[in-house]
Amino acid sequence: MIRELVDVGATVLLTTQYLEEADRLAERVAVIDDGRVIADDTPAALKSALGSTVVELSLGDDERAVRAEALLGRELREPVKRDLTVVTLTSQDGARMLIDALRILEGEGLTPTR
């Protein structure tokens, strides 16, 4: 029924916990965490970008987050993004990347707040 609605030009907002369902039925997928959209793209683009471990580190304020983003961007071989006070890291080897990131930040006195 959802496909039929889309085929006739209707816009459908579907909420689901089942990624396979979203993959089959959606042209775009938005991932919401704690009321914030943390990803929004086509299913294929999201799977290629997020098919790995994503770690968010809150630094408490913008200045510390800017410093952390620059530092981790230099030291790690993984993508680093910043949204206000949160630095996001994406890696195929999440555990190693998290440990490395925390060590790097600790060495500069930038302990995450969460």
N, C-alpha and C positions, 0 to 999 in steps of 0.2 A: 504494500500500500504506500509506503514511504517513497519508493522508486517511482510509482505512478504519479504521485503528487509533484515530485521534482521534474518528471518528464513533461508535465503540462505547465511548467514554469513557476510553481509555488516554491517559496523559500520555507524550509523546514528547520526548526531548531530542535535537535535531538540531544538529550542528555543520556549518557550511558557510561557504565563502568567496563563495558566489553569492547576492547580495542578492535577485535576482529569485526564487530558490527560497525563501528565507526569507519574502519578501513573500507568496508564494502559499500557503505551507504553515503559517505560524506565526500564532498569536493574539498572542503576545508575542515580542519579540526582545531579547536582551541582547548588547551589544557589549562584547567583552573586549579590553583592550589591556594588554600586559605583566602579565597575571595579575590585572588589576583590572577590574571591571565599570564601564565609563564611561558606559553608557546602557542603559536597560531600560524598554521601553514597547511599545505596539502598533506594528506597522509604519507605519501612517499617521501616528501621532504622532511617531515618530522621523524620518520623512521630512520632515515639516513643520518640526521643530525642528533637524534636522541636515542639511537640504538646503543647507547653506551651509558655510563654512569654520569649523572649530573649531581654536582655538589654545590650547595649555596652556603656561603659564609657571610654572616652579618658582621660588619665591622663597627657598628654603632653610630658613626657619623660619616659625612661625605668625604672629609679630608683624609681620614684613615682608609676609607674604601678606595679612593683615588691612588693613594700610596700603595695599597695592597695590589690593586689591579696592575700597576706599572711593575712592581716587584715580581709578581707571579708571572706576568707576561714575559719578563726577561729570563726568569729562571726555569720555567716549566716548558715542556714541548707540547702543551695542550692549549686549546682555546680558552681565553679568559675574557669574560664580559662583566660589566658593572651596571647596575641599576640602582641609582642613589647610594644607599649604604650597603648594598649586597653585591658580593663578587660571586660569579657563577663560573664553575670549572666543569668541563666535559672531557671524559677520558674513557678509553677502552679498558683501562686498568685502574678502576676507581679507588681501590684500597691503597695502592702504591701512591697514586696521585694525591690522595687526601693526606697521607702521612707526610709526603714531601712538602705539600703546601703548608701544612701546619708547622713543620720544622722551619721552613723559610720565613713564615710570618713571625714565629716566636723569636727567631734570631734578630728581627727588627723591632721587637716589642709591639707587634700588631696582633695580639691575641683576639680571635673572633669572639663576639658576644654571644653568638649561637650558631 
